[in-house]
């Protein structure tokens, strides 16, 4: 993007403001639910298991682009918190399939509900009906920006 043209300079300003704002929004949303003491890597593993289903430690390490030893430490922590559990792989008994526990699924659902409630309340409290319509239009534009 050529930031020396008026169109490019404006796009650069919008991009920077948006990036900073999205970062603040993510932090605020994280504050609204009990994230525990999980690291971003631990959270990523939980979300991967939620989205893609059970997986072996080696498959998780490959998917997260990390060494198996690092993944092993993450798995140990998540198991100790009761968030994941392993069962023998029916296709290969030498392997262990890791999956979310019911406790983890409930915890994830509570966290999402808390974040949704906070955001809904913030929008209703700080924006009138017209501004909410403008925000809805902005969301549609952001979907186009990310190619969705």
N, C-alpha and C positions, 0 to 999 in steps of 0.2 A: 504494500500500500504506500503510495507516495504521499507522505504527510506534508509536503510542501504546497500542495494544492488546497484550496479552501475545503473541498469535499473530503480530502484525505485527512486534513487537520481536524476537521469536525468529527470524523469517524474515530480518529485516535483519541480525542477527548471523551467521546461517548464510551469507547472501549475501556479506557482507564477508569472512568467513573463507575461503569457497570461492574468491572472486575472487583473494584474495592467494595462496592455495595453488596455484591453477591458474597464476598468473603465475610462481611459483617453479618449478613443474613444467616449464613451457615453457622457462624458462632452463636448467634442468638438462638437458633433452632436447637443446637446442641445443648445449650444451657437449659432448655425446657424439659429435658428428660434425663433420667438417671443413666448416664453413659458409663457409670462405674469408673474403674481405673483402666479401662481398655485403651490400648494404643491404636493408632490408625491401622496398623497392620493386622491386629487382632480383629478389629471391626471389619476390615476388608474380607477376612476369612469367613466370618459369620455371614456377611452379606452374600458372598460367593456361594456358600453352602445353602443359604436360603433360596437363592435364585436358581442354582443349577442342581441342587440335590446332593446326596452323599458323594464323597470323593475320598480317594486315598491321600495320605500325607504327601506322597511324591507328586500326585496330580495337582494338589493344592500348591505345592512349592513351584512347580512349572508355571501354573496359571498366574501366580503372584510374582513370578520372576525372582525367586529367592533360593538360597541354598537349602537343601533338605534339613541341615542342622538348625538353621534359623526357624524353619517351619516347625520342626520338632519342639522348639521352645515355646512357640505360639500355641501349639496344640496342647502342650502340658498345662499352660496357664488356663486355656479355655476349658479343658477337662476339669481342672481343679475348681473352677467356678461353677461347674455343672451346666455349662452352656453347650458343650458337644459331648458326644459319646461314640465309641467305636464298636462295631460289630464285624464278625468275620465276613469277608467278601464271598458271596455264594459262588461266584465264578472262579475264585482263586483263594482258597482257604488260608494261604500264606499272607494275604493282604488284609488290612483292616479298612473298612469303610467308615468314615467319620460323617456324622450327621448332627443336626441341631437337636437339642432336647426339647421337650414340651415346655420346660421352664424358660428356655431361651426364646422360643417362639412367642410365648406370652409376654416376655420382657420386651422383645422387639415391637410387638403390637402396642403395648402400653406406651412405649417411647414415641411411636409414630402418632398415636392418638394425642399425646400431650403436645407434640409439636404442631399438629393440625389445629388443636384447640387454641393454642397461643396465637398462631398466625391468623386464624379466623377472627379472634377477638381483637387483635391489633388492627386488622383491616376494617372491621366494623366500627371500632372506636375512633380511629384516626382519619378515616376517609368517608366522605358523604357518598351518596348513590352515584352521582356523576363521576367522582374520582374513582370509585370502584369500577365503573364502566371503562374508564381510561386505563386502569391497571389491567383489566381483562384484555383490552386491545394490545397493551404492551406485552402481555404474556404471549399472545398470538404472534407478535413480531419476534419475540425471543425464540419461539419454536421455529420460525423460518430461519433465524440466524444459525441455529444449531442443526438445521436440516431435518427437522422432525415433521 
